[in-house]
Amino acid sequence: MTKGRKTTLDERQEIVAYCLEHDSEYKLAAEHFNVSYAQVYQWVKKYEEKGKIGLQDKRGKRKQDDELSEIEKLQRENSLLKHRLELQERENILLKKVKEIERRRYSPKGNKKENT
């Protein structure tokens, strides 16, 4: 089995074209271009379903705002607002603690309550 190697979009297109020209001989294409059989099969399958766009490497990339549906845009905005709210709540808790520490630090020492 051939170890995977990095390929560019142009290489993937060339491999798919070669495979399709040779009656979908995945093994022949894999050996010729030094890539795995399974990878050639996946590239051909994606090419047949989505065309050249299917061969693009989309790992780790988010959709652009203009590519999102209305629901996806709202979900992204909702997630952002929840995150901001959580940060604001944490900040409020921290400010309350700081205020309490300052109040204790600067209060007169004679005002302590006695246990009775």
Secondary structure, DSSP 8 states (H G I E B T S, - for coil): --------HHHHHHHHHHHHHTTT-HHHHHHHHT--HHHHHHHHHHHHHHGGGGGS--TT----GGGS-HHHHHHHHHHHHHHHHHHHHHHHHHHHHHHHHHHHHHS-GGG-----
